[in-house]
Amino acid sequence: MSGRGEKVSALLRQIPWTHHLIILGQSKRPEEREFYLEIIAQQKWSSRQLERQFKLALFERTMATPPKVSAALRHTHPDATNAFKDTYVLEFLGLPASHSEADLHSGLLRRLREFLIELGRDFCFIGAEFPVQVGGRDFALDLLFFHRGLNCLVAIELKVGRFEPEYLGKLAFYVEALDRDVRKPHENPAIGVLLCASKDDEVVEYALSRTTSPALIAEYQTKLPDKALLQAKLHEFWLAGQGKDDT
């Protein structure tokens, strides 16, 4: 048996039969089946949670749109891209199209269990409006988590509009304050996440290229994504990759 076949067989033994049926019924490619087998083994999803991830087109989103991270984040946490997403789907909040930052913040706290599932199994909630004091001034970080796998604090700042480059400065300030005043000696450097309603990927790339802070920019959606559109985008992504391999 090939190395890949042995790996898949080992994964198959780790998940319930119900999950097998869901994966076989909804996956179209061997790569997609292997993707869900691996992530179920990590995340320990229930069958209901697995069904939701198929509706959210997690495979297509992960393959076609990897998270946008800074060079500093890649350096301090080489495995960070596996722990974060480019887009987080928050349809469980039931937010209207025109919602405020306070609506988003309170909704995430009210549905914290679902938000933790969307973030990933290794995320642990620490606090909301987490107090940070610098130079005699008081600041409040929107949400603070700890990631067990990366062994670090994760600061999440919420923005209900599109990403703007100046947001990175404040996020870097919070990450620096966490590292100096909150991080424990055995922990790795903190990570900052800007969660915005929308973003222009070129603007994000420019903004992240010069920052020295371990940061990433992600967006959130309040409705289920268009799976057919994502599948088409993934197909184009694979075709482009094949073109590069041929050159």
For each residue, the residues with C-beta under 8 A, 3 or more apart:
1: 5 6 9
2: 5 6
3: 6 7
4: 7 8 34
5: 1 2 8 9
6: 1 2 3 9 10
7: 3 4 10 11 34
8: 4 5 11 12 33 34 37
9: 1 5 6 12 13
10: 6 7 13 14
11: 7 8 14 15 34 37 38 40 41
12: 8 9 15 20 37
13: 9 10
14: 10 11 40 41
15: 11 12 19 20 37 40 41
16: 19 20 47
17: 20 21
18: 21 22 47
19: 15 16 22 23 40 45 47 50
20: 12 15 16 17 23 24
21: 17 18 24 25
22: 18 19 25 26 47 50 51 54
23: 19 20 26 27 33 36 37 50
24: 20 21 27 33
25: 21 22
26: 22 23 54
27: 23 24 32 33 36 59
28: 32
29: 32 33
30: 33 34
31: 34 35
32: 27 28 29 35 36 59
33: 8 23 24 27 29 30 36 37
34: 4 7 8 11 30 31 37 38
35: 31 32 38 39 59 62 63
36: 23 27 32 33 39 40 50 53 59
37: 8 11 12 15 23 33 34 40 41
38: 11 34 35 41 42
39: 35 36 42 43 45 53 58
40: 11 14 15 19 36 37 43 44 45 50
41: 11 14 15 37 38 44
42: 38 39 121
43: 39 40 49 120 121
44: 40 41 121
45: 19 39 40 49 50 53 117
46: 49 50
47: 16 18 19 22 50 51
48: 51 52
49: 43 45 46 52 53 117
50: 19 22 23 36 40 45 46 47 53 54
51: 22 47 48 54 55
52: 48 49 55 56
53: 36 39 45 49 50 56 58
54: 22 26 50 51 57 58
55: 51 52 224 227
56: 52 53 61 89 224 225
57: 54 60 61 225 227 230 231
58: 39 53 54 61 62
59: 27 32 35 36 62 63
60: 57 63 64 227 230 231 233 234
61: 56 57 58 64 65 85 86 87 225 230
62: 35 58 59 65 66 85
63: 35 59 60 234 237
64: 60 61 230 233 234 237
65: 61 62 86 87 233
66: 62 81 86
67: 80 81 84 85 86 216 218
68: 86 199 201 204 205 208 216 217 218
69: 73 74 80 81 84 208 215 216
70: 73 74 208 209 211 212 213 214 215 216
71: 74 75 208 209
72: 75 76 211 212 213 214 215
73: 69 70 76 77 80 191 214 215 216
74: 69 70 71 77 78 80 81
75: 71 72 78 214
76: 72 73 188 189 214
77: 73 74 80 83 150 152 188 189 191 214
78: 74 75
79: 82 83 149 150
80: 67 69 73 74 77 83 84 150 191 214 216
81: 66 67 69 74 84
82: 79
83: 77 79 80 120 122 147 149 150
84: 67 69 80 81 193 216 218
85: 61 62 67 88 218
86: 61 65 66 67 68 218 219
87: 61 65 218 219 220 221 225
88: 85 118 119 195 218 219 220 221
89: 56 118 220 221 223 224 225
90: 93 95 104 107 108 115 118 220 221 222
91: 94 221 222 223 224
92: 111 114
93: 90 104 107 108 111 222
94: 91 107
95: 90 99 103 104 107 222
96: 99
97: 222
98:
99: 95 96 103 104 160 222
100: 103 104 160
101: 104 105 158 159 160
102: 105 106
103: 95 99 100 106 107 160
104: 90 93 95 99 100 101 107 108 158 160 220
105: 101 102 108 109 128 142 143 158
106: 102 103 109 110
107: 90 93 94 95 103 104 110 111
108: 90 93 104 105 111 112 115 143 158
109: 105 106 112 128
110: 106 107
111: 92 93 107 108 114 115
112: 108 109 115 116 125
113: 116 117
114: 92 111 117 118
115: 90 108 111 112 118 119
116: 112 113 119 123 125
117: 45 49 113 114
118: 88 89 90 114 115
119: 88 115 116 123 145
120: 43 83 123
121: 42 43 44
122: 83 147 148 149 150
123: 116 119 120 145 146 147 148 154
124: 145 146 147 148
125: 112 116 143 144 145
126: 130 144 145 146 153
127: 130 143 144
128: 105 109 142 143 144
129: 140 141 142
130: 126 127 140 141 143 144 155
131: 138 139 140 141
132: 138 139 140 141 174 177 178 181 182
133: 136 137 138 139 181
134: 137 139 173 177 181
135:
136: 133
137: 133 134
138: 131 132 133
139: 131 132 133 134 173 174 177
140: 129 130 131 132
141: 129 130 131 132 144 155 157 174 178
142: 105 128 129 155 156 157 158
143: 105 108 125 127 128 130 155 156 157 158
144: 125 126 127 128 130 141 153 154 155 156 178
145: 119 123 124 125 126 153 154 156
146: 123 124 126 152 153 154
147: 83 122 123 124 150 151 152 153 154 191
148: 122 123 124 151
149: 79 83 122
150: 77 79 80 83 122 147 154 188 191
151: 147 148 186 187 188
152: 77 146 147 183 187 188 189 190 191
153: 126 144 145 146 147 178 182 183 187 190 191
154: 123 144 145 146 147 150 190 191 192 193
155: 130 141 142 143 144 171 174 175 178 190 191 192 193
156: 142 143 144 145 193 195
157: 141 142 143 167 170 171 174 192 193 194 195
158: 101 104 105 108 142 143 195
159: 101 162 163 164 167 194 195 196 197
160: 99 100 101 103 104 196 197
161: 164 196 197 198
162: 159 196 197 198 199 200
163: 159 167 194 196 198 199 200 203 204 207 217 219
164: 159 161 167
165: 168 203 206 207
166: 169 170
167: 157 159 163 164 170 171 194 196
168: 165 171 172 194 207 208 211 213 215
169: 166 172 173
170: 157 166 167 173 174
171: 155 157 167 168 174 175 192 193 194 213 215
172: 168 169 175 176 192 211 212 213 215
173: 134 139 169 170 176 177
174: 132 139 141 155 157 170 171 177 178 192
175: 155 171 172 178 179 189 190 191 192 213 214 215
176: 172 173 179 180 213
177: 132 134 139 173 174 180 181 182
178: 132 141 144 153 155 174 175 181 182 183 190
179: 175 176 182 183 189 190
180: 176 177 183
181: 132 133 134 177 178
182: 132 153 177 178 179 190
183: 152 153 178 179 180 187 189 190
184: 187
185:
186: 151
187: 151 152 153 183 184
188: 76 77 150 151 152
189: 76 77 152 175 179 183 214
190: 152 153 154 155 175 178 179 182 183 214
191: 73 77 80 147 150 152 153 154 155 175 214 215 216
192: 154 155 157 171 172 174 175 213 214 215 216
193: 84 154 155 156 157 171 215 216 217 218
194: 157 159 163 167 168 171 215 216 217 218
195: 88 156 157 158 159 218 219 220
196: 159 160 161 162 163 167 199 217 218 219 220
197: 159 160 161 162 219 220
198: 161 162 163 219
199: 68 162 163 196 203 204 217 219
200: 162 163 203 204
201: 68 204 205
202: 205 206
203: 163 165 199 200 206 207
204: 68 163 199 200 201 207 208 217
205: 68 201 202 208 209
206: 165 202 203 209
207: 163 165 168 203 204 210 211 217
208: 68 69 70 71 168 204 205 211 215 216 217
209: 70 71 205 206
210: 207
211: 70 72 168 172 207 208 215
212: 70 72 172
213: 70 72 168 171 172 175 176 192
214: 70 72 73 75 76 77 80 175 189 190 191 192
215: 69 70 72 73 168 171 172 175 191 192 193 194 208 211
216: 67 68 69 70 73 80 84 191 192 193 194 208
217: 68 163 193 194 196 199 204 207 208
218: 67 68 84 85 86 87 88 193 194 195 196
219: 86 87 88 163 195 196 197 198 199
220: 87 88 89 90 104 195 196 197
221: 87 88 89 90 91 224 225
222: 90 91 93 95 97 99
223: 89 91
224: 55 56 89 91 221
225: 56 57 61 87 89 221 229 230
226: 229 230
227: 55 57 60 230 231
228: 231 232
229: 225 226 232 233
230: 57 60 61 64 225 226 227 233 234
231: 57 60 227 228 234 235
232: 228 229 235 236
233: 60 64 65 229 230 236 237
234: 60 63 64 230 231 237 238
235: 231 232 238 239
236: 232 233 239 240
237: 63 64 233 234 240 241
238: 234 235 241 242
239: 235 236 242 243
240: 236 237 243 244
241: 237 238 244 245
242: 238 239 245 246
243: 239 240 246 247
244: 240 241 247
245: 241 242
246: 242 243
247: 243 244
